[in-house]
Amino acid sequence: MRFDRWPWVIKIKGIAPSSNGRTAAFGAVYCGSNPCGATVYFVYVLRSLVNGKFYTGYTGNFDRRLKEHNAGRGGRFTKLNKPFELVYREEFDDKYVAQKRERELKTNKGRYFVKKLVRQST
């Protein structure tokens, strides 16, 4: 089991749980539920500047992914509806939580939430 999936682990400076469930040796600084410098995951919603359609996704590198979408690389939807602008973004320490939030935003309730945010911002 990976240690970044344990939100309840007690953190002490210099001691961090390792991937095998044991504590790591001193020298590792530990921040939150991930080691310092660990990947942050983003859930984002983009809006097409061509037709106003929304795209929801998640990634570990948001800047790179946005450039890929606007260059037409990735999926068919983003290739046909580029360019995009960022409408909404959330950050997560855990990949699995980010994936769950992405799925939630793709439901009817999530779409309503996104459209409500867009209406409030304009």
Secondary structure by P-SEA (a helix, b strand, c coil): ccccccccccccccccccccccccccccccccccccccbbbbbbbbbbcccbbbbbbccccaaaaaaaaaaccccaaaaacccccccbbbbbccaaaaaaaaaaaacaaaaaaaaaaaaaac
